[in-house]
Amino acid sequence: MVSKKAALMVVMVVAMAIVAERSVDAIDLCGMTQTDMDECKPAVTKDSPTNPSKLCCNALEHADFNCLCGYKHSPWLGTLGVDPDLALGLPTKCGVANAPTC
């Protein structure tokens, strides 16, 4: 089972991607590209969230969760429309195995 802290890390990456897309054309953060993060954004957005796409889940399987844990206290989540509860559920919805706790 994936911990809530690990799932929150996923949300943090998505939030960082949203900020980064406004200032940088490409990003690679903790094993996830800008495209990977964009794939996950609809699943963690407060307004009309969707189920995570297969591409989002594939990206999470290859993400560096230890790296992502460094972003768990980022203040950007709420300001970017990311719902932390939705983010916490992403690894479980995607069936990501062995995601570490932060």
C-alpha positions as CSV (number, residue, x, y, z in Angstrom):
1,M,0.0,0.0,0.0
2,V,1.2,3.5,-0.9
3,S,1.4,6.0,1.9
4,K,-0.3,9.3,1.9
5,K,3.1,11.0,2.1
6,A,4.3,9.3,-1.0
7,A,1.1,10.3,-2.9
8,L,1.6,13.9,-1.7
9,M,4.9,13.9,-3.3
10,V,3.3,13.2,-6.6
11,V,1.1,16.2,-6.1
12,M,4.1,18.3,-5.4
13,V,5.7,17.3,-8.6
14,V,2.6,18.2,-10.5
15,A,2.4,21.5,-8.8
16,M,6.0,22.2,-9.5
17,A,5.4,21.4,-13.1
18,I,2.6,23.9,-13.3
19,V,4.8,26.6,-12.0
20,A,7.7,25.5,-14.2
21,E,5.7,25.4,-17.4
22,R,5.1,29.2,-17.1
23,S,8.9,29.8,-17.0
24,V,10.6,26.9,-18.7
25,D,9.9,25.0,-21.9
26,A,11.1,21.6,-20.6
27,I,11.6,20.1,-17.2
28,D,12.8,16.9,-15.8
29,L,12.1,16.6,-12.1
30,C,12.6,13.5,-10.0
31,G,12.4,11.2,-13.1
32,M,9.3,12.9,-14.5
33,T,9.3,15.1,-17.6
34,Q,7.0,18.0,-18.2
35,T,4.9,15.8,-20.3
36,D,4.6,13.2,-17.5
37,M,3.5,15.9,-15.0
38,D,1.0,17.3,-17.5
39,E,-0.5,13.9,-17.8
40,C,-1.1,13.7,-14.1
41,K,-2.5,17.2,-13.6
42,P,-6.1,16.5,-14.5
43,A,-6.3,13.8,-11.9
44,V,-5.3,16.1,-9.1
45,T,-7.1,19.3,-10.1
46,K,-9.8,20.5,-7.7
47,D,-12.3,21.3,-10.4
48,S,-13.6,18.2,-12.2
49,P,-10.8,15.7,-11.5
50,T,-10.4,12.7,-13.8
51,N,-9.0,9.3,-13.2
52,P,-5.3,9.2,-13.8
53,S,-4.4,8.4,-17.4
54,K,-2.4,5.3,-18.3
55,L,0.5,7.7,-19.3
56,C,0.3,9.3,-15.8
57,C,0.4,6.0,-14.1
58,N,3.3,4.9,-16.3
59,A,5.2,8.0,-15.3
60,L,4.6,7.4,-11.6
61,E,6.0,3.9,-11.9
62,H,9.3,5.4,-13.0
63,A,9.3,8.5,-10.7
64,D,12.0,8.9,-8.0
65,F,9.8,9.0,-4.9
66,N,12.8,9.7,-2.7
67,C,13.5,12.8,-4.7
68,L,9.8,13.8,-4.7
69,C,9.8,13.6,-0.9
70,G,11.9,16.7,-0.8
71,Y,8.9,18.7,-2.2
72,K,6.3,17.5,0.3
73,H,6.0,20.9,2.1
74,S,5.8,23.0,-1.0
75,P,3.3,25.9,-0.5
76,W,2.2,25.8,-4.2
77,L,-0.4,23.1,-4.0
78,G,-3.4,25.1,-3.0
79,T,-2.5,28.1,-5.2
80,L,-2.3,25.8,-8.2
81,G,-5.7,24.2,-7.8
82,V,-4.2,20.8,-6.8
83,D,-6.3,18.9,-4.3
84,P,-4.0,17.1,-1.8
85,D,-6.6,14.3,-1.2
86,L,-6.7,13.6,-4.9
87,A,-2.9,13.6,-5.1
88,L,-2.7,11.2,-2.1
89,G,-4.8,8.7,-4.0
90,L,-2.8,8.7,-7.3
91,P,-0.3,6.0,-6.5
92,T,-3.1,3.7,-5.2
93,K,-5.3,4.4,-8.2
94,C,-2.3,3.6,-10.4
95,G,-1.3,0.6,-8.5
96,V,2.2,1.9,-7.9
97,A,4.1,-0.7,-5.9
98,N,6.8,0.0,-3.3
99,A,6.5,3.8,-3.2
100,P,8.5,4.8,-0.1
101,T,7.0,6.8,2.7
102,C,8.4,10.3,3.2
